[in-house]
């Protein structure tokens, strides 16, 4: 059972001593600073640019389409003039000499198969497609190495969080390949309660309540205060629990890409593993279409429940269910784990080694959350952050609105090794790591196996004639004066 997974991280960026610096300019500088690393030994050939011809961000999974004239500018992430036709390789126009002289790339493809680009006002690292939750951890954290290399080349600071404390939020998204044959209504209905409650083991923690942190306090999830809808196409406003963008980056007749936008950026390996691994397992269970009883899991008011879960540090608050009962977030997650185990039993399927690790950790984590949550400080990120900051708060005798605690929250996500609180804890053995620093650094330069990212990454680092690439294409300069050859990468699993 190969599940293609991908993560995306928009990093916060600033220049020390220059609070008025333009964020778009800083993000552009960040992308360009990585050019010496992007292609390995071929960097002198210049970066591989992004091929926008396959982008289609306005198609809605519910069978409708948002007209371009009605779209918010933030939704126009494609090239509006060059959508890719289906089929085999094709000839596309080469840039003119004038265009080449004027062009400064803001979207490049890396030797590990990832994409690094300016997304609105942030540098975004879109990790390569992977085939397991463990690989999702490794290549997500490879983005931290990319960020550190950028900071070594430019006078910038990159942080891996989701809020600036002044009303702005930026995303850490996930992508899961799902068969189009799965009933869409069932998929949406059954996944929403899971998404609402999973921050109890994959939230990264946040100082401040409310979009502008205008209320003192600590909460579990960074993104909770910015969820405004249950279902929708938008990603930068009116943010939904279930995003309906229908952009499969594969055969659209066969596949959907579930685009998850309400998750937190994680620095803890185990939180990333649980975030991606449990979601993939729940999607698999829903896909089986067995006689599993999913009734009783519908939340009464899921949008309000998002905030309730995030602010319930006791993990004991009961959430009202649509059928009249009440359940805690832990109890709801336990029900989902049971459904997944039932699906394995009813289909006679044996979990892979990777899936079994996720199942075991899911079970153990829920048990500890119910009995001794602070014992998870080295695995569950929000607990690790809360434990450190609460000790400091008590030592100082201050409230959660104290500026020193706000500063520590930012320092937690600071990717400079000498500043990072997470790095300091990990160096003392207080954060469980699934990979060594050397293994993460290797993943910053090399693609994963088992998906088309391998072909993409290898082409970036070994083919001087590769000029552009995307999730679904490689574009080569074969020496024709006015054209390139575009080769499709249609199957994410190859």
N, C-alpha and C positions, 0 to 999 in steps of 0.2 A: 504494500500500500504506500505508494509514493505521493506525498503531499508537498507540493511546491509552496514555499513560504518566502516572503520577502519583507524586510523592515525598512523604514525610512526615518531619518532623524534630521530635523531642522535644529541647528545649533544657534543658541544665542551668541551674539558677537558684539564686541565693543573694543574701542581703543583706549588704553589707560591714559587718563588725563585729558580726554577729549570727549566729554559727554554729549556734545552737539554734533558729533560726526554722523554723516549720512549712512544709515544702515545698509542701504543697497550698494553704495560705493564700497563699504567695508566688506560686504559679502562677495562682491566682484573681485576685490583684492584677494580675498581668501582663496577663491577658486583658482585665480591666476598664480598665486603663490605655490600651489601644489603641482604646477606644470613639470618641474624637474623630476618629480616622483611618479607621474601618472603612467608612464609607459615603460618603466624599467630601463633597460639598455637602449631603448629606442627614443628616449625623451628628446634627443637632438632633432628628431623628425617633427616635433611639435605635437600637441595633444590631439587626441581623437575627439572630434566634435560630436554632439548629439544629433541624431537623425530624427527630426520631428514629424516625419511623414506618417507615422503610425499612431499619432496622438489623437484622441477623440474624447475630451473630458466632459462633453455636454450630453452624452447618451445616458439615459436613465434605465436602470435595471428593471423598472416597472413597466417597460414597454412604451415609454414616451421619450421625447427629446426636448431639451431646453433650447429655444431659439437663441442664436448668438447675440442678436440685438437685445435680448432680455437678460443676458448673463451678466453677472458682476464681473468686472475686469479681472478679479483674482481667480476666476474660474477658467480663464482662457490660457491654459498651460500648453497649448499646442501651437503649431504653425498653422494659421488659418487658411493657407493657400495650398498646402501640399499634403493631402491625406493619401495614405498608401493604398494602392489597389491590391487585391488578392492575387495569389499565383506565385510563379517562380521568380527568378532574378529579372531585373528590369534595368533599363538605362535611365539615368536621371541627370539633370543639368549640373555641370560643374560650376563652382563659383568663378566669377570673373576676376582678373588680376586686381581690379579696383576694389572689389569686395574683400579679397584676401588682405589687401593692405589696410583696409579700414576695420577689419574684424578683430575683436578681442573676445575670445570665447568665454561665455558665462555658463556653459554646460559641457562637461567633458566626461569621457569614459575612461575608467581606470583599469590597470592590469589585473585586478582581482575580479573584474566583471561588473563593478559598481558604477554608479553615476554620481558625479559631484557637480552641483550646479547652484545657481542663485534662484531660490524660490521665494518670491516676494522680497522680504527684507532679511533673509537668512541664508547662510550657506547650508545646503542640504546634502547629506550623504544617503543615497539610496543603495542599500546593500544588494549584492547579487542574489539571484534566486538560489535557494538551498532546498534540500530534500529531507531535512530533519530539524527538530527543535534544537538539538545540540549544535548543528551547524549554524542555525539562526543566531545563537548566542555568540559564536565565534566571529561570524562576519558582521554582526551588529557592532560588537566591541572593536572590530578592526577599524571602524569609523573613528574611534577615539585616537588611534595611532595616526590616522589621516589628519585629524584635527591638531595633534601635537606637532606633526611635521609642518603644517601650515603656520603654526605659531613660531616655529623655529626660523621661518623664512620672512615673516611679516610681523609688524608691531601690532598684533591683535591678540585678544583673549577670546577663546571659544568655550562656551559652557553647555553642558548637556542637561538641560532642564526644559520646562514647558511654559514658564511664566516669567514676566519681568517685574511683577508686583505693582505695576502701574496700569493694569487693564489689558495688556497685550498677552496673548498666548500663541504658542507655535507648536507644531505637531510632532508626534512620534507615531507614525502610522504603521500598520501591518497589512499584509496582503496574503490571501489564501486562495489557492486554485480549487474551485468547486465545480462538479459536473452541472451543466445547465439543466439536466433532466430532473434535478432535485426541485421539489415544489417550492416556489419562492415564498408563498405565504407561510408555509410551515417553517422554512428556514428563518425568516424574519421573526416569527412568533417565538420559536423555541430558543433562538440565540440571544434575544434581548435580555431576559433575566440573568443569563450567564454573564453577559457583558457588564451589566449593572453591578454585579456582586464580585467579580473577579479582582478588583483593586485590593481586596483584603490580603492578597498574596503577591500582587505585582504593582501596587501603588508605590510611588517614590517619595511620598511625603511632602508637605508644604507648610511653611509658616505663613499664616494669614488666612482669613476667611473672606469670601466675596471676590468678585473679579478684580477689584483694585486693592485687595488685602486691607480693606478699611475696617475690618473687625479683627481683634486679636484672637489668636488660637492656633492650633496645629490640626491639620487634617491629613487623611490618608492619601488622597489623589490630587495631583496637580491640575488635572483637566476637568474635575467635576464641576467647578463653578462656571464652566463655559459650555456645558451641554445644555442645549435649548430645545431640542426636538427629539422625537423618537426615531423618525425615518426622514431622510432627505438627501438631496444631491449635493448640498453645499459642504465645503470643508473649512472655510475661513470666517463664516458667519452663520447664524442659525444652525449651529453644529448639531448633528444628530447622533444618536446612539448607533444606528445602522445607516451607513452611507450607501446610497443607491447608484453611485457612478458605475456605468456598465462599460468598462474599458478592459476587456479580458487579457489583452496582450497575448492572445493565442487564438485558436479557431473559435470564433464566437458562437458557432452552431453547437459546439461541444462543451465549452467551458464558460464559467463566470469567474471573475476575480473579486472576492469579497475584500473590500477596502475598509479597514477598521481605523477610525480616526480618534477614538476617545481614550486611547491608552497613554500611559506615562512613559517618558524616556527613562530607562533604567541603567544604572551603573553596576548593579549586583547581578552576577551571572545567574544565580538561581531564580531571581525574579524574572529575568528574560526567558529562561527555560520554561518556567511555569506559565508565563504570559502567552508564549507562542505554542507550547506543547499542549496545554489544556484546551486552548481554542481549537487547535487542529483536531484533537480527539473528539470534541463535542460536534464539530462539523462532520466528522466521519460518522459518528453515531446517528446524526440526523439524516445523513445520506443513505443509510442502510434501509430506511423505509420499512423496518420490521414493525412488529406489533407493540413496540414500546409505548408505555403510557406516559405521555408528556403532560397530561392534564395536571392542574394544580400548581404549575410553575409560573403562570401568568401573574405579573405584578399589577397591582392597582396603583397607577400613577408612576410609571418607571422613571420619568424625568425627575420628579421629586425624590425618588428612591436613590438616584445617583448621588445627590447631595447628602442624603441621610446616611448612606453607607460611608461616604468620605469623612463625615464629621463624627462618626461613632467609634471613638478609640477603644471603647469597652467591647466592641463586637457583639453586643448583646441586644441591640435595638431590634424589635420585631418590625418587619416590613409587611404592610397589608397586601394580601394576595387577592386576585380578582374573584376567586370563588368563596371568599369570606374568612379564610384562616389567616394566620400570621406566621412568618418564619424569619429567622435571622439570616444574614448573608452567609454565615458558615453553614447553616442548615440547607440553604438553597444550593450552595456549592457541593455539599455532600450528596444531595439528590442528583446533581449532574454527574458526579463521579459514579454513582450507582447506575445511572442510565448508560454510561459508557461501558461499564463492566457488563451490564446486561446485554448490550449490543455485541460485545465480543462473544459472550456465551451463546446467544441465540443464532449468530451467524457461523459459529464454529471457527472463528478466526483467532489465531494466536498473535498477541502483540509482538511487535519487533522489540529488539533490545532497547532502542531509543524510546519507544512508546512505554515499555514497562518501567523505565526509569521515571518518566513523567508521571505515570500512574502511582508509583510508589511514593514519589515526593509529594504529589497532590494529596494523597491519603495522609501521609505523615504531617504535612503542613496544616491541614485542616484540623487534625487531632491536637496539635500543639497550639494552634490559634484558639481552640476552645478551652484548653487546660492551662497552658503556660506560654502566652504569646511572646513574652520578652526573651524566651529561649531561642527565638528565631532571628535574633538581631544580626546574625551573620549571614542569613539567607534572604530574608524578606526586607527589602530596602527601606520601606517606610518605618519599620520597627527599628532598624539600625539607626536611622536618622533621628527618630523620636527619642530613643534611649540616650543618644549622645547629647542632643539639645536640651532634653528635660533635665539631665544632670547639670548641665551648665546653667540652666534657668534657676534651678534650686540653689546652686552654689552662689549665684549672683543675687538671689532673692528678688527677681524681677518677673514681670508678666511677659506674655508672648508678643507684646508689641514693642519690646526692647530692641533697639537698632542692632545690638550685638548679635542677637539671635537671627535677625533677618540677614545680617552679613554672613553668619555661619551657614545659613540655608544656601546662599549663593556660592559660598566657598565649597560646599558639598559637591556641587556640580561643576566646579572649575576644573578644566582638563589640563591645566599646568601641573605636572607631577609634583613640583615643589610646593604647590598651594592646595592641592586636592585633599580634602578630609577623607574621602573614600580611599585614596591611595595610601594615606597614612595609616588608616585602619587595616587595610589589606597587608601592608608591610609588617604589621604586628600580628598577623594571622587571625584577625578578627572578622574577615570577610571570606566566605568560602568561594574559592575560585575553581572553575571547571577546566580552565586552560592556563598554561603558563604564559608569562609575558612574551616569550619567544614564539609560542604558537599563535598568539594574537597578532604579533608583528608580521609573521609569515602570511597570515590571512589578509593583511593589508596590501600585499604585493601579488598574491596568487589567488586564483578562483577556486571555488568549491567544485567537487566532482558530483556527477549525478544530475546536473541540469545544464541548460544551454549556456549558463554563465561561464562554463569551462571553455567553450568554443570562443565566446566573446573575449574573455580575459586573455586567452592565449593569442588571439589575433591582435589584440592591442599591444602585447609585448613582443610579438615575433614577426608581424607583417608590416613593414614600412609603408606598403601601399594602402593600408587601411586608413581612410580619411574620416569616416563617420560611422556611428553605430547607435543602436537603440536596443530595447528589450527584444525586438522582433526582427532586427536587420543588421547586416554588416555592409558597408559601402566602400568599394575599392576603386582606386585610380589605376586603371589598366593602360594608361598611356594615351588614351583618346583625348584629343584636345578639348572637346566641349562636353564630355560626358563621363560619368562614373558608372560602375556596375553595382546594383543593389541586390544583395543575396538575403533571402528571408531566413529567419530563425523562428519558424512557426510553432514548434513544439517545445514548451518550457522544460520538458523532462529529458531533452537530448542536447 
